[in-house]
């Protein structure tokens, strides 16, 4: 059970307040720093909101294998023609893109 509002929603509200009420009154370096903080808050909020999707994508990529085994298989080229791995990696990349670059069209 999660309390409402969620941590992601609280971070989003803090980000919006910073952008709408604080940043317009700033100039120069303080404005730049505040914009960086707002961006970091946005990334953290999206990461929290996408936790389940990111975890599910990671589990599909690994399929129960240790990450080191997957890395070795990819480096050795033994899974180059694996459509399931390709689909899982694409899904994982799209989930990560929604955290870091929201609104970017899926390929």
C-alpha positions in Angstrom: 0.0 0.0 0.0 1.3 3.4 -1.0 0.5 6.6 0.7 -1.1 9.4 -1.4 0.3 11.5 -2.8 3.1 9.3 -3.9 6.7 10.3 -3.7 6.8 10.8 -7.5 3.8 13.1 -7.3 5.4 15.1 -4.4 8.6 15.5 -6.5 6.6 16.6 -9.5 4.7 19.2 -7.4 8.0 20.5 -6.0 9.5 20.7 -9.6 6.5 22.6 -10.9 6.6 25.1 -8.0 10.3 25.6 -8.6 9.8 26.2 -12.4 6.6 28.3 -12.1 7.3 30.4 -9.0 11.0 30.5 -8.2 13.0 30.3 -11.5 11.2 33.2 -13.3 12.6 35.5 -10.6 16.2 34.3 -11.0 18.9 35.3 -13.4 22.5 34.2 -14.2 24.0 31.3 -12.3 21.3 30.9 -9.7 18.8 30.4 -12.5 21.1 27.9 -14.2 21.5 26.0 -10.9 17.7 26.0 -10.2 17.0 24.7 -13.7 19.5 21.9 -13.1 17.8 21.1 -9.8 14.4 21.1 -11.5 15.7 18.7 -14.2 17.1 16.4 -11.6 13.9 16.4 -9.6 12.0 15.5 -12.8 14.3 12.6 -13.6 14.0 11.3 -10.0 10.2 11.6 -10.1 10.0 9.8 -13.5 12.4 7.1 -12.3 10.2 6.5 -9.2 7.0 6.4 -11.3 8.6 4.0 -13.8 10.2 1.7 -11.2 7.9 -1.3 -12.1 8.4 -0.9 -15.8 12.2 -0.6 -15.4 12.4 -3.6 -13.2 10.2 -5.7 -15.5 12.3 -4.7 -18.5 15.5 -5.6 -16.6 14.1 -9.0 -15.6 13.1 -9.8 -19.2 16.6 -8.8 -20.5 18.3 -11.0 -18.0 15.8 -13.9 -18.0 17.2 -15.2 -14.7 20.8 -15.2 -15.8 23.5 -13.1 -14.1 24.3 -9.9 -15.9 27.9 -11.0 -16.3 26.7 -14.1 -18.3 24.6 -11.9 -20.6 27.5 -9.5 -21.1 29.8 -12.3 -22.1 27.2 -13.8 -24.5 26.7 -10.4 -26.1 30.4 -9.8 -26.4 31.0 -13.3 -27.9 28.2 -12.8 -30.4 26.3 -15.9 -29.3 23.0 -14.0 -29.0 23.3 -11.8 -32.0 20.3 -13.4 -33.7 18.2 -13.7 -30.6 14.9 -11.9 -31.3 13.7 -12.3 -27.7 16.8 -10.6 -26.4 16.5 -7.9 -29.0 12.9 -7.2 -28.1 13.8 -7.2 -24.4 16.7 -4.8 -24.9 14.5 -2.5 -27.0 11.8 -2.5 -24.3 14.5 -1.7 -21.6 15.9 1.1 -23.6 12.5 2.6 -24.2 11.6 2.4 -20.5 14.9 4.1 -19.7 14.3 6.8 -22.3 11.0 7.7 -20.7 12.9 8.5 -17.6 15.7 10.4 -19.1 14.1 11.8 -22.3 10.3 11.8 -21.8 8.2 12.4 -24.8 10.8 11.0 -27.3 9.0 9.0 -29.9 9.5 5.2 -29.7 11.3 3.7 -32.7 
